[in-house]
Amino acid sequence: MSIQNTKANASNTDRPIEKGTAVITGASSGIGLETAKAFARGGMNVALGYFTGESRAKSLAESLSEKYGVKALPFYGDITKTSDIAAFKEEISSKLGFARVLVNNAGVAGQMLFQDISDEAWERMISTDLTGAFKVTRAFLPDMISEKQGVIINVSSMWGVTGASMEVAYSAAKAGVIGMTKALAKEVGLSGIRVNCVAPGIVDTPMLSSLPRQALEAAAKDTPLQRIALPEEIARAIYYLASEEASFVTGEVLNINGGFVI
């Protein structure tokens, strides 16, 4: 049993998506970083949203532009602040044009007993993981409605599907993301816009850095596939949902957890 794959599957077989711009929040590391790579490989311009990790975002933008011949640019924004999101959206529109794909990936996580959750901790989790996705979507959706096209992909979690002990705030926020996904898909389908969600299991990202290795080994053992996920595996699922391969898929939650939750 291994914690993760020792070698990622080759991911240079992504089928091109129609040209345009993909906006990815939380793109400076983990799932967001790998998602940005996937869309750049597919020939799309990429807006790399970041709140922290400015140097990583800038380095990634340069690398993607040089390697794939697309426009890849970093954009700062605090997704909990409406004014930041308005500026974020306007800057992207002026430099990269219409955002045909939006990936709401930015988020935070945390573990604590329910009775230890302070008002501030609760509000931080909800404002980032749920309200942040709402605010970013609200900023970009009018252009999609006007263009009668667009794809929105929200990143939830398997804990949003089933709940997790000592992660009540996180589970609540991610369950809200799923509810928002399903409701919005019904609302904007007539405008030619698809809205879907991925619910990853435990993924080898910087978010796991605070967990002891024994905990990760236990999580891998409890997963039928006997490992945790690589971020590029989640990115490939996001890319699929944005592609024409998923042209009749909307309002769905794609569970990517190695069988941990069945």
VOGU-3710 file (C-alpha; in Angstrom, 3 decimals, decimal comma):
1> msiqntkana> 0,000/0,000/0,000  1,299/3,456/-0,920  0,135/6,891/0,060  -0,024/7,956/-3,572  0,996/7,036/-7,091  4,734/7,139/-7,538  4,207/8,333/-11,078  1,327/10,318/-12,495  -0,370/9,074/-15,616  0,672/10,882/-18,756
11> sntdrpiekg> -1,653/13,860/-19,192  -0,636/15,149/-22,603  -3,657/13,542/-24,241  -6,157/16,237/-23,253  -8,465/16,951/-26,153  -8,532/20,652/-27,041  -11,392/22,759/-25,708  -12,795/25,536/-27,854  -10,477/28,527/-27,679  -11,157/31,086/-24,989
21> tavitgassg> -10,185/31,851/-21,430  -10,365/29,684/-18,335  -10,384/31,406/-14,947  -9,069/29,310/-12,061  -9,098/30,559/-8,486  -6,493/29,230/-6,090  -4,237/28,499/-9,037  -0,857/28,933/-7,380  -0,649/25,397/-5,971  -2,254/21,976/-5,689
31> igletakafa> -5,394/21,225/-7,688  -5,600/24,762/-9,061  -2,056/24,666/-10,405  -2,593/21,334/-12,151  -5,933/22,534/-13,525  -4,236/25,573/-15,031  -1,735/23,268/-16,724  -4,526/21,120/-18,147  -6,359/24,058/-19,723  -3,154/25,553/-21,115
41> rggmnvalgy> -2,288/22,201/-22,688  -5,741/22,238/-24,246  -5,008/25,593/-25,899  -6,991/27,940/-23,680  -5,778/31,200/-22,246  -5,575/30,930/-18,471  -6,259/33,456/-15,722  -4,421/32,322/-12,617  -6,247/33,635/-9,578  -4,257/33,790/-6,343
51> ftgesraksl> -4,476/35,303/-2,865  -1,177/33,975/-1,543  1,675/32,482/-3,554  2,262/35,454/-5,844  5,716/34,279/-6,922  4,411/30,778/-7,714  1,532/32,208/-9,751  3,853/34,453/-11,749  6,316/31,641/-12,372  3,514/29,322/-13,490
61> aeslsekygv> 2,113/31,952/-15,839  5,473/32,408/-17,517  5,986/28,667/-17,817  2,562/27,994/-19,347  2,849/30,864/-21,809  6,253/29,709/-22,984  5,463/25,996/-23,130  2,004/26,055/-24,706  1,902/29,365/-26,572  -1,177/30,621/-24,726
71> kalpfygdit> -1,777/33,744/-22,697  -1,387/32,858/-19,032  -1,507/35,706/-16,538  -1,647/35,916/-12,729  -4,411/37,932/-11,071  -4,603/38,799/-7,385  -7,919/38,664/-5,552  -9,371/38,028/-2,106  -12,496/36,039/-2,941  -14,137/37,039/0,334
81> ktsdiaafke> -14,190/40,717/-0,725  -16,716/41,901/-3,292  -14,550/44,870/-4,306  -11,553/42,599/-4,926  -13,646/40,284/-7,073  -15,015/43,154/-9,156  -11,479/44,372/-9,862  -10,315/40,792/-10,475  -13,044/40,233/-13,057  -12,533/43,540/-14,857
91> eissklgfar> -8,780/43,043/-15,135  -9,230/39,561/-16,562  -11,835/40,760/-19,053  -9,621/43,603/-20,260  -6,514/41,438/-20,670  -7,905/38,035/-21,674  -11,447/38,670/-22,871  -14,499/36,506/-22,301  -14,106/33,847/-19,609  -15,767/30,762/-21,084
101> vlvnnagvag> -14,724/28,513/-18,190  -14,724/29,325/-14,487  -13,218/26,963/-11,931  -14,006/27,874/-8,319  -11,144/26,069/-6,629  -9,851/28,456/-3,945  -10,598/27,399/-0,405  -9,411/26,713/3,101  -9,721/23,705/5,403  -9,445/23,040/9,103
111> qmlfqdisde> -10,139/20,529/11,830  -11,551/21,176/15,311  -14,201/19,921/17,663  -17,630/21,422/17,059  -17,756/23,171/20,440  -14,370/24,768/19,728  -15,505/26,459/16,503  -15,498/30,189/17,135  -17,689/32,644/15,265  -14,577/33,844/13,470
121> awermistdl> -13,491/30,339/12,435  -16,971/29,499/11,166  -17,298/32,732/9,229  -13,837/32,362/7,696  -14,666/28,891/6,414  -18,078/29,796/5,029  -16,952/33,121/3,564  -14,041/31,514/1,716  -15,282/28,095/0,646  -18,933/28,934/-0,061
131> tgafkvtraf> -19,520/32,667/-0,236  -16,270/33,139/-2,148  -17,428/30,757/-4,870  -20,748/32,598/-4,950  -19,120/36,006/-5,330  -16,738/34,914/-8,094  -19,557/33,198/-9,983  -21,794/36,241/-9,632  -19,076/38,393/-11,190  -18,503/36,222/-14,282
141> lpdmisekqg> -21,997/34,841/-14,900  -23,529/37,914/-16,629  -21,032/37,669/-19,503  -21,784/33,956/-19,899  -25,505/34,662/-20,018  -24,921/37,394/-22,603  -22,795/35,044/-24,727  -25,224/32,117/-24,227  -22,348/29,834/-23,326  -20,063/28,968/-20,457
151> viinvssmwg> -18,986/26,299/-18,013  -18,720/26,667/-14,257  -16,989/23,990/-12,205  -17,005/24,161/-8,431  -14,583/22,243/-6,244  -16,326/20,704/-3,257  -15,133/17,694/-1,237  -16,229/14,197/-0,337  -16,895/15,691/3,109  -19,465/17,942/1,480
161> vtgasmevay> -21,199/14,769/0,338  -21,016/12,757/3,542  -19,692/15,002/6,335  -16,588/14,508/8,460  -16,044/14,372/12,192  -14,152/17,419/13,473  -14,732/19,157/10,133  -18,257/20,465/10,622  -17,570/23,952/9,270  -15,681/22,624/6,253
171> saakagvigm> -18,319/19,967/5,553  -21,100/22,553/5,794  -19,351/24,928/3,418  -18,599/22,223/0,867  -22,156/20,846/1,103  -23,324/24,374/0,340  -21,149/24,391/-2,774  -22,937/21,250/-3,961  -26,348/22,800/-3,328  -25,338/25,960/-5,173
181> tkalakevgl> -24,089/23,888/-8,101  -27,326/21,963/-8,521  -29,599/24,979/-8,124  -27,589/27,203/-10,474  -27,440/24,466/-13,126  -31,250/24,492/-13,232  -31,347/28,276/-13,407  -28,848/28,906/-16,202  -29,284/25,848/-18,401  -31,614/27,809/-20,694
191> sgirvncvap> -28,722/30,203/-21,302  -26,484/27,386/-22,554  -24,385/27,342/-19,386  -23,359/24,128/-17,644  -22,594/24,019/-13,925  -20,947/20,998/-12,332  -18,957/20,075/-9,279  -16,097/17,781/-8,339  -15,920/16,260/-4,865  -12,343/15,069/-4,336
201> givdtpmlss> -11,245/12,716/-1,624  -7,914/13,143/0,124  -5,491/14,769/-2,314  -1,734/15,240/-2,007  -1,694/19,044/-1,814  -0,080/21,598/0,522  -3,274/21,447/2,628  -2,045/18,087/3,935  1,297/19,430/5,107  0,128/19,759/8,706
211> lprqaleaaa> -1,055/16,155/8,950  1,303/13,472/10,288  2,445/10,809/7,869  0,717/8,134/9,956  -2,633/9,829/9,341  -2,036/9,867/5,579  -1,020/6,218/5,615  -4,203/5,373/7,513  -6,293/7,324/4,987  -4,626/5,470/2,126
221> kdtplqrial> -5,304/2,139/3,824  -8,986/3,041/4,257  -9,291/3,868/0,552  -10,202/0,924/-1,707  -7,562/1,992/-4,227  -5,039/2,006/-1,360  -3,627/5,473/-1,948  -4,506/9,156/-1,889  -5,072/11,174/-5,040  -2,642/13,249/-7,020
231> peeiaraiyy> -3,815/16,799/-7,817  -3,457/16,174/-11,546  -6,065/13,423/-11,290  -8,588/15,957/-10,027  -7,487/18,431/-12,691  -8,188/15,916/-15,453  -11,738/15,459/-14,134  -12,263/19,225/-14,092  -10,966/19,469/-17,647  -13,343/16,721/-18,742
241> laseeasfvt> -16,335/18,559/-17,282  -15,346/21,710/-19,173  -14,903/19,880/-22,476  -17,379/18,937/-25,189  -17,003/15,360/-23,981  -19,303/16,448/-21,152  -21,583/18,631/-23,287  -24,773/17,087/-21,831  -23,581/16,980/-18,233  -24,853/19,632/-15,834
251> gevlninggf> -25,842/19,807/-12,190  -23,710/16,785/-11,367  -21,234/16,014/-8,602  -18,290/13,921/-9,773  -16,932/12,006/-6,797  -13,181/11,411/-7,106  -12,203/9,678/-3,910  -10,742/6,291/-4,833  -13,791/4,571/-3,362  -13,413/6,122/0,106
261> vi> -17,066/7,209/-0,062  -19,334/4,901/-2,055
//
